[in-house]
Amino acid sequence: MTTITDPQRETFRLGMLIYDTRYRSMTIQVVALIAFLILIGWLISNTAQNLADLGKEPSFRFLWEPAGYDINQRLLDYNSQDTHLRAAVLGLLNTLLVAVMGCITATILGVIIGVLRLSPNWLVGRLMTVYVEMFRNVPVLLWIVFIMAITIETLPQPRDFRGEDAAATMKVFDSVAITNRGLYIPEPLFSRGLGDVEVAGNRFEISLDLILLLVVFGASLYASAQVKHRADRIQEQTGVRPKTFWKRSAIVVLPTVFTLAILGFHLGYPALKGFNFQGGIYMRNSLIALWLALSLYTAAFIAEIVRAGIMAISKGQTEAASALGLRPKRVMSLVILPQALRVIIPPLISNYLNLTKNSSLAIAVGYMDLTGTLMGITLNQTGRELETVLMGMLVYLIISLSISAVMNWYNNRVKLVER
């Protein structure tokens, strides 16, 4: 009679870290990580020593010194005696403004152009092809300068709006002025506003009216989403979906309108006074040129992404939807595009990131974004190259990672779920 015994477990030896395939890969990774950390430490130590020899030890005290320069396009109050930190914040807000406006405009144009590129109409399809090839094969910097030159040379001057026989007139019921200096549009005002609250040691002011509107609008969207979820549950239980369009629209619109009425909402219109327009919201021609150039340029790439996403969907989906009696527009909006999103979203993230980073070209037309303020004038005035560049890189990294996180979250929401 024989007994079966378990084989004796091999004891661990240091040589196994190199010769045993179970541990070799981990050993190589640990050694590579240690070498990389040593390299980074040496670079930091060497840089700090060189800066100390030059009498420029790393310091961020310059952020609280007076900036001494003006910012032509700004979303907050600012004067030349404010700190470099406030100037950098205004530059960051200008960067975010262009990024948000550009992403929204480029997405709308890209989806429309991408769909039209697949149009059975020969002329429409070829025109969209010309647009795509023209914009994506010319550097975006040239488009920025070109559009800036058009706004300066072709649009009327403010003085052309003066007099009974004026050469130019305001648009949209005399509420919008388009000039070679920029665009003047009505601004929202509140006659019974709640005022502002000061934060960060009285350096910044936050509008209580804006906070209230955002809270009301957010609560309305949440209530509207609950109505939708309830309709989904009823549809799953009974097979009949209740009509919720008007109810959800009322839930979103009425509370916001009621809040605006309580705050005394009205519009302040721009008016020609002296040599320029006063009042309203002023969008400089540099902002307009940068916004349009980035939007048109990025829209060409998004159009190709949308076209590829649509073509990835089987033709049988279109044929099945048409067999149910859906019109071509409804087939595209209800059947094709929702399925194409899982193909469109990943490369769309890269284009949003490229648009945001390309906004640093604003310095070419004098638009004061983060590059023009923190990594431009502030750098030249203070001589703090390392600190300003590192701060700028960190800010752009945070913005890019935030965009990626939001888009990845949305991608997970719209992707197909297998059962």
C-alpha positions as CSV (number, residue, x, y, z in Angstrom):
1,M,0.0,0.0,0.0
2,T,1.5,3.4,-1.1
3,T,0.9,6.8,0.3
4,I,0.8,9.9,-1.8
5,T,2.5,12.9,-0.2
6,D,2.5,16.5,-1.4
7,P,5.7,17.6,-3.1
8,Q,8.0,19.7,-0.9
9,R,7.5,23.4,-1.4
10,E,10.6,25.1,-2.9
11,T,12.1,27.6,-0.5
12,F,12.6,31.2,-1.8
13,R,16.2,32.2,-2.8
14,L,17.4,35.6,-3.9
15,G,18.6,34.1,-7.2
16,M,15.0,33.4,-8.1
17,L,14.5,37.1,-8.6
18,I,16.6,36.9,-11.7
19,Y,16.4,33.3,-13.0
20,D,12.9,32.4,-12.1
21,T,10.3,33.6,-14.7
22,R,7.7,34.0,-11.9
23,Y,9.7,36.8,-10.3
24,R,11.9,38.2,-13.1
25,S,9.4,40.6,-14.6
26,M,8.6,42.1,-11.2
27,T,12.3,42.5,-10.5
28,I,12.9,44.3,-13.8
29,Q,9.9,46.7,-13.1
30,V,11.1,47.5,-9.6
31,V,14.7,48.2,-10.8
32,A,13.3,50.4,-13.6
33,L,11.1,52.3,-11.2
34,I,14.0,52.9,-8.8
35,A,16.2,54.1,-11.6
36,F,13.5,56.5,-12.9
37,L,13.0,57.9,-9.4
38,I,16.7,58.4,-9.0
39,L,16.8,60.2,-12.3
40,I,13.9,62.5,-11.4
41,G,15.6,63.2,-8.0
42,W,18.8,64.1,-9.7
43,L,17.1,66.4,-12.1
44,I,15.2,68.2,-9.3
45,S,18.4,68.5,-7.2
46,N,20.5,69.7,-10.1
47,T,17.8,72.3,-11.1
48,A,17.5,73.6,-7.5
49,Q,21.3,73.9,-7.2
50,N,21.6,75.8,-10.5
51,L,18.8,78.2,-9.5
52,A,20.4,78.7,-6.1
53,D,23.7,79.6,-7.8
54,L,21.8,82.1,-9.9
55,G,20.1,83.6,-6.8
56,K,16.7,82.4,-8.1
57,E,15.5,79.9,-5.5
58,P,12.1,78.5,-6.3
59,S,9.5,80.8,-4.8
60,F,5.9,81.7,-5.6
61,R,5.8,85.0,-3.6
62,F,5.7,86.9,-6.9
63,L,2.0,85.8,-7.3
64,W,1.0,88.4,-4.7
65,E,3.0,91.3,-6.2
66,P,1.1,93.9,-8.4
67,A,0.8,92.7,-12.0
68,G,1.2,96.2,-13.5
69,Y,-0.5,95.3,-16.8
70,D,-4.0,95.4,-18.2
71,I,-6.1,92.5,-19.5
72,N,-8.3,93.5,-22.5
73,Q,-10.9,90.8,-22.3
74,R,-12.0,89.7,-18.8
75,L,-14.9,88.1,-17.0
76,L,-14.1,89.7,-13.6
77,D,-13.2,93.1,-12.4
78,Y,-9.5,93.8,-12.7
79,N,-7.0,96.7,-12.8
80,S,-3.2,96.9,-13.3
81,Q,-2.6,97.1,-9.5
82,D,-4.1,93.7,-8.9
83,T,-1.8,90.7,-8.2
84,H,-0.2,88.4,-10.7
85,L,-2.4,85.6,-9.2
86,R,-5.6,87.5,-10.1
87,A,-4.2,88.1,-13.6
88,A,-3.5,84.4,-13.9
89,V,-7.0,83.5,-12.8
90,L,-8.5,85.9,-15.4
91,G,-6.3,84.3,-18.0
92,L,-7.5,80.9,-17.0
93,L,-11.1,82.0,-17.2
94,N,-10.4,83.4,-20.7
95,T,-8.9,80.0,-21.7
96,L,-11.9,78.1,-20.3
97,L,-14.3,80.5,-22.1
98,V,-12.7,79.8,-25.4
99,A,-12.5,76.1,-24.7
100,V,-16.2,75.8,-23.8
101,M,-17.5,77.9,-26.6
102,G,-15.2,76.2,-29.1
103,C,-16.1,72.6,-28.0
104,I,-19.9,73.4,-28.2
105,T,-19.7,75.1,-31.6
106,A,-17.3,72.6,-33.1
107,T,-19.5,69.7,-32.0
108,I,-22.6,71.2,-33.5
109,L,-20.9,72.0,-36.8
110,G,-19.0,68.7,-36.8
111,V,-22.2,66.6,-36.4
112,I,-24.0,68.5,-39.1
113,I,-21.1,68.4,-41.6
114,G,-20.4,64.7,-40.9
115,V,-24.1,63.8,-41.6
116,L,-24.2,66.0,-44.7
117,R,-21.0,64.3,-46.0
118,L,-23.1,61.1,-46.4
119,S,-25.9,62.9,-48.1
120,P,-27.1,61.3,-51.4
121,N,-27.1,64.8,-52.9
122,W,-23.9,65.0,-54.9
123,L,-23.4,68.7,-54.5
124,V,-24.0,68.8,-50.8
125,G,-21.6,65.9,-50.2
126,R,-18.9,67.5,-52.3
127,L,-19.2,70.9,-50.6
128,M,-18.8,69.3,-47.2
129,T,-15.8,67.3,-48.5
130,V,-14.2,70.6,-49.7
131,Y,-14.8,72.1,-46.3
132,V,-13.2,69.2,-44.4
133,E,-10.2,69.0,-46.6
134,M,-9.7,72.8,-46.7
135,F,-9.8,73.4,-42.9
136,R,-8.0,70.3,-41.6
137,N,-5.0,70.7,-44.1
138,V,-4.2,74.3,-43.2
139,P,-2.5,75.0,-39.8
140,V,-5.0,76.4,-37.3
141,L,-2.6,79.4,-36.5
142,L,-3.1,80.6,-40.1
143,W,-6.9,80.4,-39.7
144,I,-6.7,82.4,-36.5
145,V,-4.7,85.2,-38.2
146,F,-6.8,85.0,-41.4
147,I,-10.1,85.4,-39.5
148,M,-8.6,88.2,-37.4
149,A,-7.6,90.1,-40.5
150,I,-11.1,89.7,-42.0
151,T,-12.7,91.1,-38.9
152,I,-10.3,94.1,-38.9
153,E,-10.5,94.9,-42.6
154,T,-14.1,94.2,-43.5
155,L,-16.3,95.0,-40.6
156,P,-17.4,98.6,-40.0
157,Q,-15.9,101.0,-37.4
158,P,-17.9,102.3,-34.5
159,R,-18.1,105.7,-36.1
160,D,-19.9,104.2,-39.1
161,F,-22.9,103.7,-36.8
162,R,-23.3,107.5,-36.1
163,G,-25.7,109.8,-37.8
164,E,-28.9,109.5,-39.7
165,D,-27.1,108.4,-42.9
166,A,-24.9,105.9,-41.0
167,A,-23.0,103.4,-43.1
168,A,-23.7,100.6,-40.7
169,T,-26.7,99.7,-38.4
170,M,-27.1,97.4,-35.4
171,K,-28.6,94.0,-35.9
172,V,-31.4,92.0,-34.1
173,F,-33.8,94.8,-33.3
174,D,-30.9,97.3,-32.7
175,S,-29.4,95.2,-29.9
176,V,-26.2,93.8,-31.5
177,A,-23.4,95.8,-32.9
178,I,-20.8,94.1,-35.1
179,T,-17.7,96.2,-35.5
180,N,-14.0,95.7,-36.4
181,R,-13.2,96.1,-32.7
182,G,-15.5,93.3,-31.7
183,L,-19.1,92.2,-31.0
184,Y,-21.4,94.1,-28.6
185,I,-24.4,92.1,-27.4
186,P,-27.0,92.7,-24.6
187,E,-26.1,91.8,-21.1
188,P,-28.3,90.3,-18.4
189,L,-29.1,92.7,-15.5
190,F,-31.2,92.3,-12.3
191,S,-33.1,95.2,-10.8
192,R,-33.8,93.3,-7.6
193,G,-30.6,91.3,-7.5
194,L,-29.1,89.7,-4.3
195,G,-25.7,91.2,-4.8
196,D,-22.3,89.6,-4.6
197,V,-20.4,87.8,-1.9
198,E,-16.6,88.3,-1.5
199,V,-14.3,85.3,-1.2
200,A,-10.6,84.6,-0.8
201,G,-9.9,87.7,1.2
202,N,-12.0,90.0,-0.9
203,R,-10.0,89.1,-4.0
204,F,-13.0,87.6,-5.9
205,E,-16.7,88.2,-6.0
206,I,-19.4,85.6,-6.7
207,S,-22.8,86.7,-7.9
208,L,-25.5,85.4,-5.6
209,D,-28.0,85.8,-8.5
210,L,-26.0,83.4,-10.6
211,I,-25.7,80.9,-7.7
212,L,-29.5,81.0,-7.2
213,L,-30.2,80.5,-10.9
214,L,-27.8,77.5,-11.0
215,V,-29.4,75.9,-8.0
216,V,-32.9,76.4,-9.4
217,F,-31.9,75.1,-12.8
218,G,-30.1,72.1,-11.4
219,A,-33.0,71.2,-9.2
220,S,-35.3,71.5,-12.2
221,L,-33.1,69.2,-14.2
222,Y,-33.1,66.7,-11.4
223,A,-36.9,66.8,-11.1
224,S,-37.2,66.4,-14.9
225,A,-34.9,63.3,-14.7
226,Q,-37.1,61.8,-12.1
227,V,-40.1,62.2,-14.3
228,K,-38.2,60.5,-17.1
229,H,-37.2,57.6,-14.8
230,R,-40.8,57.2,-13.7
231,A,-41.9,57.0,-17.4
232,D,-39.2,54.4,-18.0
233,R,-40.5,52.2,-15.2
234,I,-44.1,52.5,-16.4
235,Q,-43.0,51.6,-19.9
236,E,-41.2,48.5,-18.6
237,Q,-44.2,47.4,-16.6
238,T,-47.0,48.1,-19.1
239,G,-45.3,48.5,-22.5
240,V,-46.9,52.0,-22.9
241,R,-44.8,55.1,-22.3
242,P,-46.5,58.1,-20.9
243,K,-46.1,61.4,-22.7
244,T,-43.7,63.5,-20.6
245,F,-42.4,66.2,-23.0
246,W,-44.6,69.1,-21.9
247,K,-44.4,68.1,-18.3
248,R,-40.6,67.9,-18.3
249,S,-40.4,71.2,-20.3
250,A,-42.6,73.0,-17.7
251,I,-40.5,71.6,-14.8
252,V,-37.3,73.0,-16.4
253,V,-38.6,76.3,-17.8
254,L,-41.2,77.6,-15.3
255,P,-39.1,77.7,-12.1
256,T,-36.2,79.4,-14.0
257,V,-38.5,82.0,-15.5
258,F,-40.2,82.6,-12.1
259,T,-36.8,83.1,-10.5
260,L,-35.7,85.5,-13.2
261,A,-39.0,87.5,-12.7
262,I,-38.4,87.7,-9.0
263,L,-34.9,89.0,-9.5
264,G,-36.1,91.7,-12.0
265,F,-34.3,90.3,-15.0
266,H,-33.9,92.6,-17.9
267,L,-31.3,93.3,-20.7
268,G,-28.8,96.1,-20.9
269,Y,-28.3,97.1,-24.6
270,P,-25.1,98.5,-26.0
271,A,-25.3,102.2,-27.2
272,L,-22.8,104.3,-29.2
273,K,-21.4,107.0,-26.8
274,G,-18.5,109.1,-27.9
275,F,-16.0,107.1,-30.0
276,N,-17.2,103.6,-29.0
277,F,-20.1,101.5,-27.8
278,Q,-20.9,101.5,-24.1
279,G,-22.9,98.9,-22.1
280,G,-23.7,95.3,-23.0
281,I,-21.3,92.4,-23.2
282,Y,-18.1,93.2,-25.2
283,M,-16.5,90.3,-27.1
284,R,-13.2,91.5,-28.6
285,N,-12.3,90.7,-32.2
286,S,-9.4,88.6,-31.0
287,L,-11.9,86.4,-29.0
288,I,-14.1,86.1,-32.0
289,A,-11.3,85.2,-34.3
290,L,-9.9,82.6,-31.9
291,W,-13.3,81.1,-31.2
292,L,-14.3,80.8,-34.9
293,A,-10.9,79.5,-36.1
294,L,-10.7,76.8,-33.4
295,S,-14.4,75.8,-33.9
296,L,-14.2,75.6,-37.7
297,Y,-10.8,73.8,-37.6
298,T,-11.9,71.2,-35.0
299,A,-15.3,70.8,-36.7
300,A,-13.5,69.4,-39.7
301,F,-12.0,66.6,-37.6
302,I,-15.2,65.9,-35.7
303,A,-17.1,65.7,-39.0
304,E,-14.8,62.8,-40.1
305,I,-15.3,61.1,-36.7
306,V,-19.1,61.4,-37.0
307,R,-19.0,60.1,-40.6
308,A,-16.8,57.1,-39.6
309,G,-19.2,56.4,-36.6
310,I,-22.2,56.4,-38.9
311,M,-20.6,54.2,-41.5
312,A,-19.7,51.7,-38.7
313,I,-23.4,51.0,-38.1
314,S,-24.8,48.2,-40.2
315,K,-27.1,49.3,-43.1
316,G,-29.6,46.7,-41.8
317,Q,-30.3,49.1,-38.9
318,T,-31.4,51.8,-41.4
319,E,-33.4,49.4,-43.5
320,A,-35.2,48.0,-40.4
321,A,-36.0,51.5,-39.1
322,S,-37.3,52.5,-42.5
323,A,-39.4,49.4,-42.7
324,L,-41.2,50.6,-39.5
325,G,-42.2,53.8,-41.3
326,L,-39.6,56.2,-39.7
327,R,-38.6,59.1,-41.8
328,P,-34.9,59.5,-42.7
329,K,-34.3,62.3,-40.2
330,R,-35.9,60.3,-37.4
331,V,-33.9,57.2,-38.4
332,M,-30.7,59.3,-38.1
333,S,-31.5,60.9,-34.8
334,L,-33.2,57.9,-33.1
335,V,-31.4,54.9,-34.5
336,I,-28.1,55.6,-36.1
337,L,-26.5,58.4,-34.1
338,P,-27.2,56.8,-30.7
339,Q,-25.5,53.6,-31.8
340,A,-22.7,55.5,-33.4
341,L,-21.8,57.4,-30.2
342,R,-19.8,54.4,-28.8
343,V,-17.5,54.8,-31.9
344,I,-17.6,58.6,-31.9
345,I,-16.9,59.5,-28.2
346,P,-13.3,58.1,-27.7
347,P,-11.7,60.1,-30.6
348,L,-14.0,63.0,-29.8
349,I,-12.2,63.4,-26.4
350,S,-8.9,63.8,-28.2
351,N,-10.3,66.6,-30.3
352,Y,-11.7,68.4,-27.3
353,L,-8.2,68.2,-25.7
354,N,-6.6,69.5,-28.9
355,L,-8.9,72.4,-29.1
356,T,-8.3,73.4,-25.4
357,K,-4.5,73.2,-25.9
358,N,-4.6,75.0,-29.2
359,S,-6.3,78.0,-27.4
360,S,-2.7,78.8,-26.3
361,L,-2.2,80.2,-29.8
362,A,-4.3,83.2,-28.6
363,I,-1.2,85.2,-28.1
364,A,-0.9,85.5,-31.9
365,V,-4.0,87.9,-32.0
366,G,-3.5,89.5,-28.6
367,Y,-6.1,87.6,-26.6
368,M,-5.0,87.4,-23.0
369,D,-5.5,83.8,-22.0
370,L,-3.4,81.7,-19.5
371,T,-0.4,81.6,-21.9
372,G,-0.5,85.4,-22.4
373,T,-0.9,86.3,-18.8
374,L,0.9,83.8,-16.5
375,M,3.4,82.4,-19.0
376,G,3.7,85.6,-21.0
377,I,3.8,89.0,-19.3
378,T,4.1,87.6,-15.7
379,L,7.0,85.5,-16.8
380,N,8.8,88.4,-18.5
381,Q,8.2,90.8,-15.6
382,T,9.2,88.5,-12.7
383,G,11.8,86.3,-14.4
384,R,10.3,83.3,-12.8
385,E,10.4,81.0,-15.8
386,L,10.4,77.7,-13.9
387,E,7.5,78.6,-11.6
388,T,5.2,80.1,-14.2
389,V,5.8,77.3,-16.8
390,L,5.2,74.6,-14.2
391,M,2.0,76.3,-13.1
392,G,0.8,76.6,-16.6
393,M,1.6,73.0,-17.4
394,L,-0.2,71.9,-14.2
395,V,-3.3,73.9,-15.1
396,Y,-3.5,72.6,-18.7
397,L,-3.0,69.0,-17.3
398,I,-5.8,69.5,-14.8
399,I,-8.1,70.9,-17.5
400,S,-7.3,68.0,-19.9
401,L,-7.8,65.3,-17.3
402,S,-11.1,66.9,-16.3
403,I,-12.3,66.9,-19.9
404,S,-11.2,63.2,-20.2
405,A,-13.0,62.3,-17.0
406,V,-16.3,63.9,-18.0
407,M,-16.2,62.4,-21.5
408,N,-15.3,58.9,-20.2
409,W,-18.2,59.1,-17.8
410,Y,-20.5,60.0,-20.6
411,N,-19.0,57.3,-22.8
412,N,-19.8,54.7,-20.0
413,R,-23.4,56.1,-19.9
414,V,-24.1,55.6,-23.6
415,K,-22.2,52.4,-24.3
416,L,-24.1,49.3,-25.1
417,V,-24.8,47.0,-22.2
418,E,-24.7,43.3,-23.0
419,R,-27.2,41.0,-21.2
